[in-house]
């Protein structure tokens, strides 16, 4: 599974080198994530975090419009960045990604 995730990430962003991944390997219900990110956005006090959660929420809502019901999260880290990738449940497609503040993961 890790090889599939690494290969998909490398295909999506060939410039990304020497990274670690974290993933839970179980599908997340899109409707639950939408509710979660709505709450996180309301609670966010820092404007950068509020902006990030807004962007994630908008993209999750767009996935719902495409009839996606489940997704999987993968966090990719290296020395300079942390990125959240939202994958299809079989890890064959990355729907979108965001760069995260290192201290917010």
Biotite code that builds the C-alpha atoms (Angstrom):
import biotite.structure as struc

atoms = struc.array([
    struc.Atom([0.000, 0.000, 0.000], chain_id="A", res_id=1, res_name="UNK", atom_name="CA", element="C"),
    struc.Atom([2.800, 2.413, 0.867], chain_id="A", res_id=2, res_name="UNK", atom_name="CA", element="C"),
    struc.Atom([4.367, 1.909, -2.563], chain_id="A", res_id=3, res_name="UNK", atom_name="CA", element="C"),
    struc.Atom([1.081, 2.744, -4.278], chain_id="A", res_id=4, res_name="UNK", atom_name="CA", element="C"),
    struc.Atom([0.714, 5.920, -2.201], chain_id="A", res_id=5, res_name="UNK", atom_name="CA", element="C"),
    struc.Atom([4.347, 6.965, -2.808], chain_id="A", res_id=6, res_name="UNK", atom_name="CA", element="C"),
    struc.Atom([3.989, 6.382, -6.545], chain_id="A", res_id=7, res_name="UNK", atom_name="CA", element="C"),
    struc.Atom([0.713, 8.297, -6.764], chain_id="A", res_id=8, res_name="UNK", atom_name="CA", element="C"),
    struc.Atom([2.205, 11.255, -4.853], chain_id="A", res_id=9, res_name="UNK", atom_name="CA", element="C"),
    struc.Atom([5.353, 11.234, -7.001], chain_id="A", res_id=10, res_name="UNK", atom_name="CA", element="C"),
    struc.Atom([3.242, 11.193, -10.164], chain_id="A", res_id=11, res_name="UNK", atom_name="CA", element="C"),
    struc.Atom([1.099, 14.050, -8.834], chain_id="A", res_id=12, res_name="UNK", atom_name="CA", element="C"),
    struc.Atom([4.142, 16.132, -7.800], chain_id="A", res_id=13, res_name="UNK", atom_name="CA", element="C"),
    struc.Atom([7.423, 14.890, -9.332], chain_id="A", res_id=14, res_name="UNK", atom_name="CA", element="C"),
    struc.Atom([9.379, 17.669, -7.573], chain_id="A", res_id=15, res_name="UNK", atom_name="CA", element="C"),
    struc.Atom([8.553, 16.273, -4.136], chain_id="A", res_id=16, res_name="UNK", atom_name="CA", element="C"),
    struc.Atom([11.554, 14.294, -2.895], chain_id="A", res_id=17, res_name="UNK", atom_name="CA", element="C"),
    struc.Atom([12.494, 12.365, 0.233], chain_id="A", res_id=18, res_name="UNK", atom_name="CA", element="C"),
    struc.Atom([9.207, 12.342, 2.090], chain_id="A", res_id=19, res_name="UNK", atom_name="CA", element="C"),
    struc.Atom([7.418, 10.301, 4.725], chain_id="A", res_id=20, res_name="UNK", atom_name="CA", element="C"),
    struc.Atom([3.749, 9.435, 4.659], chain_id="A", res_id=21, res_name="UNK", atom_name="CA", element="C"),
    struc.Atom([1.127, 8.915, 7.344], chain_id="A", res_id=22, res_name="UNK", atom_name="CA", element="C"),
    struc.Atom([-2.229, 7.368, 6.556], chain_id="A", res_id=23, res_name="UNK", atom_name="CA", element="C"),
    struc.Atom([-4.956, 5.486, 8.361], chain_id="A", res_id=24, res_name="UNK", atom_name="CA", element="C"),
    struc.Atom([-5.994, 3.225, 5.468], chain_id="A", res_id=25, res_name="UNK", atom_name="CA", element="C"),
    struc.Atom([-9.697, 3.381, 6.200], chain_id="A", res_id=26, res_name="UNK", atom_name="CA", element="C"),
    struc.Atom([-12.271, 5.388, 4.271], chain_id="A", res_id=27, res_name="UNK", atom_name="CA", element="C"),
    struc.Atom([-13.564, 8.624, 5.755], chain_id="A", res_id=28, res_name="UNK", atom_name="CA", element="C"),
    struc.Atom([-17.190, 9.557, 5.175], chain_id="A", res_id=29, res_name="UNK", atom_name="CA", element="C"),
    struc.Atom([-17.258, 12.749, 3.152], chain_id="A", res_id=30, res_name="UNK", atom_name="CA", element="C"),
    struc.Atom([-20.390, 14.115, 4.873], chain_id="A", res_id=31, res_name="UNK", atom_name="CA", element="C"),
    struc.Atom([-18.707, 13.672, 8.277], chain_id="A", res_id=32, res_name="UNK", atom_name="CA", element="C"),
    struc.Atom([-15.600, 15.504, 7.065], chain_id="A", res_id=33, res_name="UNK", atom_name="CA", element="C"),
    struc.Atom([-17.719, 18.368, 5.751], chain_id="A", res_id=34, res_name="UNK", atom_name="CA", element="C"),
    struc.Atom([-19.361, 18.721, 9.161], chain_id="A", res_id=35, res_name="UNK", atom_name="CA", element="C"),
    struc.Atom([-15.978, 18.523, 10.885], chain_id="A", res_id=36, res_name="UNK", atom_name="CA", element="C"),
    struc.Atom([-14.404, 21.194, 8.685], chain_id="A", res_id=37, res_name="UNK", atom_name="CA", element="C"),
    struc.Atom([-17.397, 23.498, 9.095], chain_id="A", res_id=38, res_name="UNK", atom_name="CA", element="C"),
    struc.Atom([-16.848, 23.253, 12.856], chain_id="A", res_id=39, res_name="UNK", atom_name="CA", element="C"),
    struc.Atom([-13.086, 23.687, 12.609], chain_id="A", res_id=40, res_name="UNK", atom_name="CA", element="C"),
    struc.Atom([-13.602, 26.760, 10.455], chain_id="A", res_id=41, res_name="UNK", atom_name="CA", element="C"),
    struc.Atom([-15.979, 28.341, 12.973], chain_id="A", res_id=42, res_name="UNK", atom_name="CA", element="C"),
    struc.Atom([-13.584, 27.628, 15.848], chain_id="A", res_id=43, res_name="UNK", atom_name="CA", element="C"),
    struc.Atom([-10.426, 28.824, 14.083], chain_id="A", res_id=44, res_name="UNK", atom_name="CA", element="C"),
    struc.Atom([-9.007, 31.988, 15.609], chain_id="A", res_id=45, res_name="UNK", atom_name="CA", element="C"),
    struc.Atom([-5.933, 32.338, 13.435], chain_id="A", res_id=46, res_name="UNK", atom_name="CA", element="C"),
    struc.Atom([-6.782, 33.774, 10.002], chain_id="A", res_id=47, res_name="UNK", atom_name="CA", element="C"),
    struc.Atom([-4.348, 31.448, 8.196], chain_id="A", res_id=48, res_name="UNK", atom_name="CA", element="C"),
    struc.Atom([-5.975, 28.396, 9.760], chain_id="A", res_id=49, res_name="UNK", atom_name="CA", element="C"),
    struc.Atom([-9.444, 29.777, 8.992], chain_id="A", res_id=50, res_name="UNK", atom_name="CA", element="C"),
    struc.Atom([-8.399, 30.311, 5.364], chain_id="A", res_id=51, res_name="UNK", atom_name="CA", element="C"),
    struc.Atom([-6.964, 26.783, 5.138], chain_id="A", res_id=52, res_name="UNK", atom_name="CA", element="C"),
    struc.Atom([-10.036, 25.115, 6.630], chain_id="A", res_id=53, res_name="UNK", atom_name="CA", element="C"),
    struc.Atom([-12.232, 27.162, 4.270], chain_id="A", res_id=54, res_name="UNK", atom_name="CA", element="C"),
    struc.Atom([-10.275, 25.940, 1.252], chain_id="A", res_id=55, res_name="UNK", atom_name="CA", element="C"),
    struc.Atom([-10.446, 22.325, 2.423], chain_id="A", res_id=56, res_name="UNK", atom_name="CA", element="C"),
    struc.Atom([-14.184, 22.672, 3.066], chain_id="A", res_id=57, res_name="UNK", atom_name="CA", element="C"),
    struc.Atom([-14.835, 24.147, -0.383], chain_id="A", res_id=58, res_name="UNK", atom_name="CA", element="C"),
    struc.Atom([-12.962, 21.282, -2.032], chain_id="A", res_id=59, res_name="UNK", atom_name="CA", element="C"),
    struc.Atom([-14.815, 18.696, 0.047], chain_id="A", res_id=60, res_name="UNK", atom_name="CA", element="C"),
    struc.Atom([-18.128, 20.246, -1.014], chain_id="A", res_id=61, res_name="UNK", atom_name="CA", element="C"),
    struc.Atom([-17.011, 20.074, -4.656], chain_id="A", res_id=62, res_name="UNK", atom_name="CA", element="C"),
    struc.Atom([-16.256, 16.363, -4.210], chain_id="A", res_id=63, res_name="UNK", atom_name="CA", element="C"),
    struc.Atom([-19.733, 15.843, -2.782], chain_id="A", res_id=64, res_name="UNK", atom_name="CA", element="C"),
    struc.Atom([-21.194, 17.449, -5.914], chain_id="A", res_id=65, res_name="UNK", atom_name="CA", element="C"),
    struc.Atom([-19.338, 14.797, -7.934], chain_id="A", res_id=66, res_name="UNK", atom_name="CA", element="C"),
    struc.Atom([-21.066, 12.069, -5.886], chain_id="A", res_id=67, res_name="UNK", atom_name="CA", element="C"),
    struc.Atom([-17.926, 11.068, -3.977], chain_id="A", res_id=68, res_name="UNK", atom_name="CA", element="C"),
    struc.Atom([-18.961, 9.450, -0.686], chain_id="A", res_id=69, res_name="UNK", atom_name="CA", element="C"),
    struc.Atom([-15.638, 8.405, 0.867], chain_id="A", res_id=70, res_name="UNK", atom_name="CA", element="C"),
    struc.Atom([-12.058, 9.685, 0.793], chain_id="A", res_id=71, res_name="UNK", atom_name="CA", element="C"),
    struc.Atom([-8.770, 8.875, 2.467], chain_id="A", res_id=72, res_name="UNK", atom_name="CA", element="C"),
    struc.Atom([-6.300, 11.367, 3.937], chain_id="A", res_id=73, res_name="UNK", atom_name="CA", element="C"),
    struc.Atom([-2.552, 11.044, 3.560], chain_id="A", res_id=74, res_name="UNK", atom_name="CA", element="C"),
    struc.Atom([-0.112, 13.430, 5.217], chain_id="A", res_id=75, res_name="UNK", atom_name="CA", element="C"),
    struc.Atom([3.212, 13.821, 3.417], chain_id="A", res_id=76, res_name="UNK", atom_name="CA", element="C"),
    struc.Atom([6.126, 15.317, 5.322], chain_id="A", res_id=77, res_name="UNK", atom_name="CA", element="C"),
    struc.Atom([9.691, 16.226, 4.605], chain_id="A", res_id=78, res_name="UNK", atom_name="CA", element="C"),
    struc.Atom([12.091, 18.730, 6.168], chain_id="A", res_id=79, res_name="UNK", atom_name="CA", element="C"),
    struc.Atom([10.500, 21.769, 4.581], chain_id="A", res_id=80, res_name="UNK", atom_name="CA", element="C"),
    struc.Atom([6.769, 21.007, 4.260], chain_id="A", res_id=81, res_name="UNK", atom_name="CA", element="C"),
    struc.Atom([3.769, 19.037, 5.391], chain_id="A", res_id=82, res_name="UNK", atom_name="CA", element="C"),
    struc.Atom([0.960, 18.456, 2.922], chain_id="A", res_id=83, res_name="UNK", atom_name="CA", element="C"),
    struc.Atom([-2.468, 16.950, 3.304], chain_id="A", res_id=84, res_name="UNK", atom_name="CA", element="C"),
    struc.Atom([-3.511, 14.874, 0.297], chain_id="A", res_id=85, res_name="UNK", atom_name="CA", element="C"),
    struc.Atom([-7.117, 13.813, -0.185], chain_id="A", res_id=86, res_name="UNK", atom_name="CA", element="C"),
    struc.Atom([-7.223, 10.531, -2.099], chain_id="A", res_id=87, res_name="UNK", atom_name="CA", element="C"),
    struc.Atom([-9.843, 8.360, -3.688], chain_id="A", res_id=88, res_name="UNK", atom_name="CA", element="C"),
    struc.Atom([-10.493, 5.285, -1.506], chain_id="A", res_id=89, res_name="UNK", atom_name="CA", element="C"),
    struc.Atom([-8.297, 3.039, -3.643], chain_id="A", res_id=90, res_name="UNK", atom_name="CA", element="C"),
    struc.Atom([-5.363, 5.517, -3.585], chain_id="A", res_id=91, res_name="UNK", atom_name="CA", element="C"),
    struc.Atom([-5.410, 5.702, -7.373], chain_id="A", res_id=92, res_name="UNK", atom_name="CA", element="C"),
    struc.Atom([-6.293, 9.402, -7.585], chain_id="A", res_id=93, res_name="UNK", atom_name="CA", element="C"),
    struc.Atom([-5.461, 12.507, -5.593], chain_id="A", res_id=94, res_name="UNK", atom_name="CA", element="C"),
    struc.Atom([-8.420, 14.845, -5.522], chain_id="A", res_id=95, res_name="UNK", atom_name="CA", element="C"),
    struc.Atom([-6.562, 17.797, -4.004], chain_id="A", res_id=96, res_name="UNK", atom_name="CA", element="C"),
    struc.Atom([-3.830, 18.737, -1.548], chain_id="A", res_id=97, res_name="UNK", atom_name="CA", element="C"),
    struc.Atom([-2.893, 21.561, 0.772], chain_id="A", res_id=98, res_name="UNK", atom_name="CA", element="C"),
    struc.Atom([0.321, 22.667, 2.379], chain_id="A", res_id=99, res_name="UNK", atom_name="CA", element="C"),
    struc.Atom([-0.100, 22.719, 6.129], chain_id="A", res_id=100, res_name="UNK", atom_name="CA", element="C"),
    struc.Atom([1.688, 24.809, 8.728], chain_id="A", res_id=101, res_name="UNK", atom_name="CA", element="C"),
    struc.Atom([4.225, 22.435, 10.306], chain_id="A", res_id=102, res_name="UNK", atom_name="CA", element="C"),
    struc.Atom([3.007, 23.059, 13.853], chain_id="A", res_id=103, res_name="UNK", atom_name="CA", element="C"),
    struc.Atom([-0.658, 22.433, 13.007], chain_id="A", res_id=104, res_name="UNK", atom_name="CA", element="C"),
    struc.Atom([-0.446, 18.722, 12.203], chain_id="A", res_id=105, res_name="UNK", atom_name="CA", element="C"),
])
